[in-house]
Amino acid sequence: LVVERNRLRQTIDGLSEGIAAVDAAGNVTHHNPALDALFRALPRNEGGERLMMIPAPDVWADFDRVVAEARTVSRRLQLPDRVLGMTITPLTNQDGQVAGAVGLFLDITESERLERTRRDYVANVSHELRTPLTAMRALIEPLSEDMVRDEDTKKRYYAIMLRETLRLSRLINDLMELSRLQSGQLSLAPKPMCLRDILDDLTEKYNTTAQERGLHFQMRADELPQVNANPDRVEQVLVILLDNAMKYTPEGGQVSVEAESDDEKVTLSVRDTGIGIDPADQPYVFDRFYKVDRAHTGLGSGLGLSIASELIKSMGETIWLKSAPGEGSTFFFTLKRA
Ligand code: ADP
């Protein structure tokens, strides 16, 4: 008997799920360390053995109900630091009478979070796909019914359709890039590299863009030590940051790239004198699909910065920003010196 009892005790104590059992009178007969850990964060007031163990009167009311009504109760428990799944089942003796109840408590915080992320993701993707499709449909319909006779209007419609198609391709490319990144399929192999070539290429490209948009563009990076990174990915991050800087800076503004180095790392920054980002929005700009101006559907998908941040994190580096509304934004990221 003793051997049997100890074996049962060890099994219960070893479970990662929390367990509590009561007898027919509602007194606790078993509980395990996992249970204590799950409820650790709840404050305890005096109130008898039961409330010292699980300081939630509604849980004990459920136990009592299971014993009284001989039926299983299953529900979700929201605690300050986590979400639990709880199932309390009646225990019966040989005569089929209720002899108590056993409650099983499972930490489902992570699975709930994943489920919510998945739901948000699907909703966001659908929304982003629908917007350009709706726009295109509204133009294709009158065109296909021969309702648009004027050549100029036709041309304008085709131009919008082309732009929306490009937007869709960009969105799908971004989505695939993100999923490749998250599944670890993207090559990030670092090697000693020189930033000079990349920065020179970018200067050439963005000088033209800046001119077109009436912005001043400056590359302020003279002293550039070698870094240990993946050139394609570094360029990708810079392109995302520079595209944003140009997108969110009105005519006449300035965009610049700077580099600063210490013994260990080089910090690259992309600075603009644009619209800036409100402090309340700053923590979220690296999230997937986050756009400060939700209504401004024309500008982007809200995926650029999340790709940049995933890339930087996968390389073991950091990315952050400083910004003030109306004054401009600066995005920084580090690269280890070779
Ligand atoms: P998007 O494709 O919408 O630009 P991002 O992920 O690149 O998506 O950026 C997320 C949001 O952060 C943008 O929608 C914009 O509101 C804000 N943002 C990013 N860069 C800047 C910037 N340089 N200046 C002002 N706002 C910015």
Boltz pocket constraint, residues with backbone or C-beta under 6 A from the ligand:
constraints:
  - pocket:
      binder: B
      contacts: [[A, 240], [A, 241], [A, 244], [A, 245], [A, 248], [A, 272], [A, 274], [A, 275], [A, 276], [A, 277], [A, 285], [A, 287], [A, 290], [A, 291], [A, 292], [A, 293], [A, 299], [A, 300], [A, 301], [A, 302], [A, 303], [A, 304], [A, 305], [A, 306], [A, 328], [A, 329]]
      max_distance: 6.0
